[in-house]
């Protein structure tokens, strides 16, 4: 059974994105449902690396408009994404975006702990 964490329901009718934790059998273990506005604010706070380049999920978000709009996208470096999320200062984001940040960190952390895949799905 898939665990569902719904942080979207108060935004019905707005853009929605899910983060899916997928096990080795390609079965969803957890689904975090977010309002795209929260997701976008969080990703916009991931800074470029020390050479001034974006990496991983932040690269896709910053450089490819529409990168997630019509398909699932598999995160190829969950460890890097988790590190990026952990380096976001919660004080730098809107207070309403802090719970989604915490939940995104939790999902990425579980993916790392159990060697599961992380998939982003625009709904």
C-alpha positions in Angstrom: 0.0 0.0 0.0 1.3 3.4 -0.9 1.7 6.0 1.9 0.2 9.3 0.8 1.1 12.7 2.2 -1.2 15.3 0.7 -0.1 18.9 1.1 -2.0 19.9 -2.0 -5.7 19.6 -1.1 -6.1 23.2 -0.1 -5.0 24.2 -3.6 -7.5 22.2 -5.7 -7.6 23.5 -9.2 -4.0 24.7 -9.2 -0.9 22.9 -10.6 0.0 19.8 -8.8 3.2 17.7 -8.6 3.9 14.4 -6.8 7.2 13.1 -5.6 7.1 9.3 -5.7 9.4 7.0 -3.8 9.6 3.8 -5.9 11.0 0.5 -4.6 13.1 -2.1 -6.6 9.9 -3.7 -8.0 9.0 -0.3 -9.4 6.0 0.0 -7.0 5.3 3.3 -5.3 6.0 3.2 -1.6 5.2 6.8 -0.8 3.5 9.7 -2.7 4.0 13.3 -1.6 1.5 15.5 -3.3 2.4 19.2 -3.5 1.1 22.4 -4.9 3.5 23.3 -7.7 3.9 26.8 -6.3 5.6 25.4 -3.2 7.7 23.0 -5.2 8.8 25.8 -7.5 9.7 28.1 -4.6 11.8 25.4 -3.0 13.7 24.6 -6.2 14.3 28.3 -6.9 16.2 28.4 -3.5 18.7 25.8 -4.6 21.9 27.8 -5.3 24.4 27.2 -8.1 27.5 25.3 -7.2 30.8 26.9 -6.4 31.6 27.2 -10.1 28.3 29.0 -10.8 26.6 26.0 -12.4 23.3 24.4 -11.4 23.4 20.6 -11.0 20.8 17.8 -11.0 17.2 18.7 -10.3 18.2 22.4 -9.9 19.8 22.3 -13.4 16.6 20.9 -15.0 14.5 23.4 -13.1 16.6 26.4 -14.0 17.5 25.6 -17.6 14.7 23.7 -19.1 11.3 25.4 -19.1 8.6 22.8 -19.1 11.0 20.0 -18.0 8.3 18.3 -15.9 5.1 19.4 -17.6 4.1 16.3 -19.5 5.9 13.3 -18.1 7.5 11.6 -15.2 11.1 12.6 -14.5 13.4 10.2 -12.6 15.9 11.9 -10.3 19.3 10.5 -11.3 21.2 11.7 -8.2 19.0 11.5 -5.1 22.0 12.1 -2.8 22.8 15.4 -4.5 19.1 16.5 -4.4 18.9 15.6 -0.7 22.0 17.6 0.0 20.6 20.6 -2.0 17.4 20.5 -0.1 19.2 20.3 3.3 21.1 23.5 2.4 18.0 25.6 1.9 17.6 28.0 4.7 14.0 27.5 5.9 13.9 31.2 6.9 14.5 32.1 3.2 11.1 30.6 2.2 7.5 31.5 3.0 6.3 29.9 6.2 3.7 27.9 4.3 6.4 26.3 2.2 8.4 25.0 5.1 6.2 21.8 5.6 6.6 20.9 1.9 10.4 21.4 2.2 10.5 19.1 5.3 8.4 16.4 3.5 10.6 16.6 0.3 13.7 16.1 2.5 11.9 13.1 4.2 11.1 11.5 0.9 14.6 12.0 -0.5 16.1 10.7 2.7 13.9 7.5 2.6 14.9 7.0 -1.0 18.6 7.1 0.0 18.1 4.9 3.1 16.3 2.1 1.2 18.0 2.6 -2.2 14.7 3.5 -3.8 14.1 5.7 -6.9 12.7 9.2 -6.8 10.3 10.2 -9.5 8.7 13.6 -10.1 5.2 13.5 -11.7 3.4 16.6 -12.8 -0.4 16.0 -12.5 
